[in-house]
Amino acid sequence: MSYAESIKITKGKENQWFEQYAKEHPKRDQALSAWIYLEKMYTADTLFALQLTPQQAIAQEKQRIKAEDSTFLAELPKDSYVSWFLPMRKLVSGASTIAQYRPEEIPATIKAFREIDYTDNRLYKSGLFKDAIESHFWLLENSGRSLDSVFIEMKVSIDAMMENLIKEEKILNEVTDFLFDLLERHSLFQASEYLALKVLNEVSCTIDNDLAKQLETYRAMKKGNTAPEILFEGDNNTPGYAANTIPKKLSDINSSYTVVVFGASWCPKCTEELPKIVNLYQKWKAQGVDVVFVSLDEDKIAYKDFVKNFPFISTCDYQKWNSKIVKDYYVFGTPTMYLLDNNREILLRPNSVNQMDAWVDWYLIEGNK
């Protein structure tokens, strides 16, 4: 199956139509991109701009290729599955080509993505469900707009997707879960916050409990809110503090900024990220950024061994997900980080140590030069 040319369709009209289009469309698409490239040369470059005959020939060939592709799709029987599937496949697979070679088609392509009905059962049979979401938001992200404009467009797209989804509880949960994870992985936090609040505030369907908790973090712990106080009442590791100066709570820490990190020794990602923080701690500390590690460990020996070399405060009450601190901060996964100022205002929810370090470099080190 990895080699399309080795597959021969012997039966089924729809299979044969699919095979024909699957072979012909990529060639037409490639030729069209090449002609568009040449057209730009023959209209913008003074060396070729006077050559009207090639310009006309290029325009005609572009039109012929588009017409040939459209005609093939238009002539498919309207009641056939392939008449729906092939245009959808074309839309999803063409996003990167359009962004790179045919940016003039971006608005129409985004409009087509917004018109997808995610409650259509054919979408789930097609195997294109997740690809359609990913291509849609990838195109928005890579459309050449400013980041602020990208977020505005993403909000419009989220609104369009939700219009039909609010009627279908199961599909709503599936789409929201995948899209939220996608936006988080791409650090598109304004869009993921908008999605979270949209679903929590405006949708009447029941949200899966785990997903609801995940989305709730954006309502309760969004940028600008005041983070809850943390009392160091558990098993604490406080290196660098004399006995009479050990902080009793988060607000006792004398720093301009504090990164609160939730993690555990049993979390594979935490064992990668926390050593990075240890290595960066002196750099951050010199810029007024302290760190507090809140462990979700249940085993005392494992906790002590994990934090023994941490140069910052660590605390653990051995309650794991039932810990008051964990519940107060709406933590649903590890590692989770919050950057707070000295008034506990939430400034950032870093998705990695590298992002947090980039913030220090940009806002504190570069900003003070």
N, C-alpha and C positions, 0 to 999 in steps of 0.2 A: 504493500500500500504506500510505501515511501516513494515509489517511482510511478508517477501517473502514466507515463508512456508505456508501462508494462501491463496496464489494465485494458482489457477489451470488453466493451459492452455488447452483449449479443442479443438481449431481449429487453422489451419494455420501451415504449415511445419516450416516456419522461426521462428514463435513464439515458437514452440516446441523445435527447435534446440537451441534457445536462453535460454529457461528454463533449458534444460539439461546442457548446458555449464555453465550457471550461478550458478547451484548447484554443478557441479563437479569440476570446475576449482579452486575455493577457497580451496577445500579439497586437491586437488593435490598440490596447491601452498604451503599450510601449511605443508604438508608432505615433500615436497621438501626442504623447509627451515629447517625442523627438521633433515632430513638426512644430509644436508650440515653441520649443527652444529655438528652432531655426527662424520661426516667424518673428520672434523678438529681435534676433540678429538683423533680419532684413528690414525691420521698421525702426530700430533704435540706433543701429550702427551706421555711421555715415558712409562706410565703405560699401554697404549693401543697400542703403535706403533708396537709392535711385532705381533699383532693379524692380520695376513694377510687375513684370511677368512672373518671376518666381513668387512674389508676394501673393498674386492672384491664384497661382497654382497651389501654393501652400494652404490658402484659405479654402479652396475647393476640396483639397484632399482631407483637410480636417473635417469639413462638413460631411464628406462622403463616409468617413470612418464612423463619425457619430451617428449618422443616419443608418448605416448598416447594422450597428450595434442595437440601436433603438428599434429598428424594424424587426430584428430577430426576436426581441423580447415581446414586442407588440403582437406578433403573429402567433405566440403560444396560446393555446386554448385557455380561456379565462378561468375555467373550472379545474385546471390542472394545478397540482401543488407546485410544480416547477415554475409556473408563471409568477408565483409569489416568492419562491425561494431564490431564484437567480438574481432578481433586482436587489433583494436583501443582501445576498452574498456579495454582489457588486458594491453595494454601499459600504458594507463593513470592511471588505478587503482593500477598498480604494482610498481609504483615509490618508495613509502615509504618502501615496503617490500624489494626491491632490495637494496636500500640504507642501510637498517639496517642489512639484513641477507645475501645478495648475492652481495657484492660490486664488485666482479669480473665481474658482468654483467653490471655495470654502463656504460662503454664505448659503448657497443652495444646498450644499451637502449637510450643513448643520441643521437647516430647516427640515431636511429629509429625516435626519436622526430624531429630531423632536416630534416628528409625526408617527414614530413607531409606537404601536400599541403593545405594551408589555403584558397585557392580559390575553393576547392572541395565542391560542394553543399551538399554532404552527411554529411560533418562535422557539418553543421548548422542544418540539420534535426536530427542529433544524440543527440544533447544536450551536446556534449562533447567539444565544441569549447573552452570555457573558462577554463575548466578543463585541457585540453591538454596543454594550455599555462602555467597554474599554475603549473602543475606537472613537465613540462619540466624545468622551471626555479627553482622550488623547488629542483629538483634533482641536478642541477648544483650547487646550493647554499649549498647542503648537501652531496656533493660528496667526502668530505674528503680532498679537495685541499686547498692550501693557498688562501687567499682572492684575491691576485693579479692574481693567476691562474684562479680563478673563474670568474673574470672580463674578462679575455682573452677568456675563453670559452663562456661566455655570448655574447661577441661581435661576435664570430663565429656563434652562434645560431641566433642572430639578422640578420646577413647577409643572412643566409640560409632562414629565414622566409620571408625576403623582396624580394627574388629572383622572386617569382611568384606574390607577392602582388602588385608590382609596376604596374601591368596590371589591377588591380581591385580597383578602387577608393573607392567605398563604404566599401569594406572589409578591405582595407588598413587603413582607418580611424577607423574602429571598433577595429581591432587588435592593432593598435598603441595606441589608447586611453586606452584599457584595460591593455596592457603590461606596458605602461608608469606609470599608476596608481599603478600597482602591484610592479614595481621596486621602486617607491617612498615610498610606504607603508613599504617595507622591507629595506629601507635606502640604497639601492644599487645604489647610485648616479652616480658612474662612468658608470654603464650600462645604466641608464636612460639618462645621458648626451649623450652617444654614440648613443642611439636610436633617441634622439631628433635631433642631428646633421645629422645623417644618413637620416632621413626622410626629413628634411628641405633642405639639400644640394644635395641629390642624387635622390630623387623621383620626377617624372614628374607629378604625379597625383595632383589634387587639395586637399588641406588639409582643413578640416572644420575650420572655422574662430576661434572658441574658442580653439580648439586643437592647431592650429597654434600659437596662442598667448602663450599658455602654453609651447609649445616646444621652442618658440623663447627665452624664459627666459634663456635657456641653452646656446644659442649662444651669446646673448648680456650680460648676467649676469653670465657667467661661472667663476669658480675659477681661480684667477690670473688676471682677468680684473679689471679695476678701476671703482668703483661705481660712479654714478653721484653725483654731489654736491647737497645738500639739503639746500635751503634757508628757514629760519624760518620766513616766511612772513605771515603766517596764524594766527589763534588764538592759542597762545602758553601758555603752563603751564611750568614754569621754576623754580621749587622748589630748594632751596639751593644756588641760585645765587643772589648776590647783583646787584642792578640796573645797575651799570657800568661794570659788568662782564658777563652779559647775552650774550650767543653766538648768533650770527646773522646767522650762517650757520653751517652745519655739521663739516666742517674742523676747526671751532673755538673751538670745544670741545677738551680739553686737556686730552687725555687718550691714552693708548697704543692700546686699542681695543674698538670698538663700535658695539653694536648689534642694528641694525635697525629693528624695528618690525612694520609690517603693520597689522592693525586690526580695530575693531569697536565695539561699545557697542551692536549692533544688531547681532553680530556673536557669536553663542553659544560656539564654541571652544575657542574664545578669552576670554570669561568670565571665562573659566577654566584656560587658560595658563597665562594670564596677572597677576592674583594674585600670581601665582607661581614665576614670575619674581620679583614682589614686595618683596616677602619673601626672595629671593636669592640675591637681589640687593646689599646689604652691603657686602656680601661675594664676589660677582663679582667685586664690586668697589674696594675692598681691593687688588684685583689681577690686577687692571688696566683696567677693563672692564666696560665701561659705556653703557647706554641704551638710545635710542631715539625711542619714540612711534609715529608713523604716523597714525592718525585716518582717517577712511573713513566715519565717521559719517556725516550726513547732518543736524542733529538737534543740535543746540547749547546747549540746556539744557541737552540733553542726553550725549553729549560729555563731558561737564563740570562735570556732575555727575560721569561719568565713570572714569575720570582721576584725580579726586580731591585728591585721596590718593596716587597717583603714585609719588615716590621720584625721578623720572627722567624726562627729558624733554619730553613733549608731544606737538604735533602740529596738526592742522586741518584746511583745507581751505574750508570744507563743499562742496567739489565738487565730493565726492565719487570716482567712477571709472574714472571720467574725470579730476581728479586732475593731475597736471603736475608731481608731485612726483611719483604718482602711475604709470603713463605712463612711466616715465623715468626708473623706476625699473621693468617694465614688470610684475606688480603684477596682477594675475588673480584670486586669492583666498585669504581668510584670515583664520587664521593668516599666514603671510609669514615673514621669518626672514633671515637676512644676517649678518654675522660676518665680520667686516672690520678691517684692521689694521690702524695705524695712518696716512697712506698715501691713505686711502680708497680702498686699494686692497682687493678684495673679498677672504676671507680665507675659508669660510664654508657657506653652506646654511642649517642651522639646520632645521630638520623637526619637532622638538618639543623643549620645554624648557628643558626637561630631557636630550636630546642629547647635548644641549648647555652647560648645567651644567656639564655633563660628560667631555666635552672638557676642561672646566675650571679646573676640578679636575685632569685630566690626563696631560694636556700640561702646565698648570701654577702652580698648587699646587704641584703635584708629580714631575714635571720637575724641580722645584726649590729646591727640597730637596737634 
